[in-house]
Amino acid sequence: MNVGSGSVRSGRRRRRVACALALAAASALAALPAIARSPCGDDVDFARDVLPLLKDSCLGCHAGPEPEAGLSFESFANEADARARPGVWRKVRDKLHAGEMPPPSEPRPDGKLLAAAQRWLDVRLRAGPGAWPIDPGRVTIRRLNRVEFENSVRDLFDTPLDVAAQLPPDDVGYGFDNMSDVLSVSPLLLEKYLAAAERIAVAVLPGDELRRATVRRFEAEEIDATLRDCRFGPIVNLYSEGEAFTTVDLPRDGDYALRVRGFGQQAGPEPCRMALRAGRRDLAQLEVAETEEAPATFEARARLSHGRQRIAVAFRNDYYHPEDPDPAQRDRNLVVDWLEIEGPLDELPPTASERRIYVCAASAGPAPHAHARACAPAIL
């Protein structure tokens, strides 16, 4: 019994202490000063707080067929009308707070009307209870910046191409180069994108057209020369040391064969000599002992880079002795019928990207690119 009585007394003491603490807390809260409540949406009303000010001070100028500044308040009959054009009311708020409206030349509005309207504007246009939702505006479509573009190419095609260095620098805003509003798309950038796309396509999906050798022949009428007045009908006559040349676009890096058909107008102690060139490099130096009665085709092979290449045949050993008693030994010239380039001649194995992209031809062996057209519908 003693233990039970002690437990009951202990419980009563705990309850008395809890009640005392609660009363103390309530007394302390009652002693604090009242905290003002922030205005909520139910405390303001357009018809009560705004329309009186409009009728008293605004409609005299901002109404009728030709309102001041093109702004008429006659169309704002209720809260819904006002909410449809929040931009107008933001300007109204700024003008009222700055004391610019009504103009200084007009009577000042009643202080109560002005205060009520300003309170309505503050509640509706500032963040807080009762405020109108803020229109965030339109999101600008953002293009990738240079680094993001290069990373996307790498991730899509598993190829570490240096693409960013070929694009113009990105504009910067607020210290960032990936903001929509500053990432413009200029004509120069579009040209660079197209050039980068061609380079990426060649590296990633060369396709059958880059594996098949093609022959491009340039007849004498299509060939330029470093000498004047050297074209005679279907031939180019290099009467002095100079070049017959043309330019050609090569689809990719590879092995190419450069050919020329011609002959020599022989004179002097040695036959004609010529050089076949690509750019500034001599691919071969050859003797041309053939004559007009039996012209020949000469060839040189070399590894060339993709893009525009200048190919040429050069006359190397001019000879001219008009005083020689034998007319046939007075002048040595090189005559060119045509220039020709064939390639690429080397085999181009499938790239890693082709093996990943043409998955429907994975069982086709070592040449999935050959099934690219058949794979296209499945890929799409």
Long-range contacts (C-beta under 8 A, 24 or more apart in sequence): 38-128, 38-129, 39-119, 39-122, 39-123, 39-128, 39-129, 39-130, 40-123, 40-129, 40-130, 41-123, 41-129, 41-130, 41-131, 42-130, 43-119, 43-123, 43-130, 44-119, 44-120, 44-123, 44-124, 44-130, 45-79, 45-120, 46-78, 46-79, 46-82, 46-120, 47-78, 47-79, 48-116, 49-116, 49-117, 49-119, 49-120, 50-82, 50-116, 50-117, 50-120, 50-121, 52-113, 52-116, 53-109, 53-113, 53-114, 53-116, 53-117, 56-109, 56-110, 56-113, 57-102, 57-106, 57-107, 57-109, 57-113, 58-101, 58-102, 82-124, 83-124, 83-132, 86-124, 86-125, 86-132, 86-135, 89-121, 89-124, 89-125, 90-125, 92-121, 93-118, 93-121, 93-122, 93-125, 96-121, 139-180, 140-180, 140-181, 141-180, 142-178, 142-179, 142-180, 142-183, 143-183, 143-185, 145-170, 145-177, 145-178, 145-183, 146-170, 148-178, 153-200, 157-200, 157-204, 157-353, 157-356, 157-357, 158-352, 158-353, 158-356, 159-200, 159-203, 159-204, 159-351, 159-352, 159-353, 161-199, 161-200, 161-203, 163-196, 163-199, 163-200, 166-192, 166-195, 166-196, 166-199, 167-192, 167-193, 167-196, 168-192, 202-251, 202-252, 202-306, 203-351, 204-351, 204-353, 204-354, 205-351, 205-353, 205-354, 205-357, 205-369, 205-372, 206-252, 206-348, 206-351, 206-354, 206-369, 207-369, 207-372, 208-369, 208-370, 208-372, 209-251, 210-251, 210-252, 210-344, 210-348, 211-344, 211-347, 211-348, 211-369, 213-342, 213-343, 213-344, 213-345, 214-342, 214-343, 215-340, 215-341, 215-342, 216-248, 216-340, 216-341, 216-342, 217-338, 217-339, 217-340, 218-246, 218-248, 218-338, 218-339, 218-340, 219-337, 219-338, 220-336, 220-337, 220-338, 222-246, 223-336, 223-338, 223-339, 234-337, 235-335, 235-336, 235-337, 236-335, 236-336, 237-265, 237-333, 237-334, 237-335, 238-315, 238-333, 238-334, 238-335, 238-336, 239-318, 239-331, 239-333, 240-315, 240-318, 240-320, 241-314, 241-315, 241-316, 241-317, 241-318, 242-314, 242-315, 243-277, 243-312, 243-313, 243-314, 243-315, 244-312, 244-313, 244-336, 244-339, 245-277, 245-310, 245-311, 245-312, 245-313, 245-339, 246-310, 246-311, 246-312, 246-339, 247-308, 247-309, 247-310, 247-311, 248-308, 248-309, 248-311, 248-341, 249-307, 249-308, 249-309, 250-304, 250-305, 250-306, 250-307, 250-308, 250-309, 250-343, 250-344, 251-306, 251-344, 252-306, 252-344, 252-348, 253-303, 253-304, 253-305, 253-306, 253-344, 254-303, 254-304, 254-306, 254-343, 254-344, 254-345, 254-346, 254-348, 255-301, 255-302, 255-303, 255-304, 255-343, 255-344, 255-345, 255-346, 256-301, 256-302, 256-303, 256-304, 256-341, 256-342, 256-343, 256-344, 256-345, 257-299, 257-300, 257-301, 257-341, 257-342, 257-343, 257-345, 258-283, 258-299, 258-300, 258-301, 258-302, 258-311, 258-339, 258-340, 258-341, 259-297, 259-298, 259-299, 259-339, 259-340, 259-341, 259-342, 260-297, 260-298, 260-313, 260-336, 260-337, 260-338, 260-339, 260-340, 261-295, 261-296, 261-297, 261-298, 261-336, 261-337, 261-338, 261-340, 262-288, 262-290, 262-295, 262-296, 262-298, 262-313, 262-334, 262-335, 262-336, 262-337, 263-288, 263-290, 263-291, 263-292, 263-294, 263-295, 263-296, 263-335, 264-288, 264-289, 264-290, 264-291, 264-332, 264-333, 264-334, 264-335, 265-291, 265-292, 265-331, 265-332, 265-333, 265-334, 265-335, 266-291, 266-328, 266-332, 267-319, 267-321, 267-324, 267-328, 267-329, 267-330, 267-331, 267-332, 268-319, 268-321, 268-329, 268-332, 270-317, 272-315, 272-317, 272-332, 272-333, 272-334, 273-315, 273-316, 273-317, 274-298, 274-313, 274-314, 274-315, 274-316, 274-334, 275-313, 275-314, 275-316, 276-300, 276-311, 276-312, 276-313, 277-310, 277-311, 277-312, 277-313, 277-314, 278-302, 278-304, 278-309, 278-310, 278-311, 278-312, 279-309, 279-310, 282-314, 285-316, 288-334, 292-335, 295-335, 295-337, 301-345, 304-343, 311-339, 311-341, 312-339, 313-339
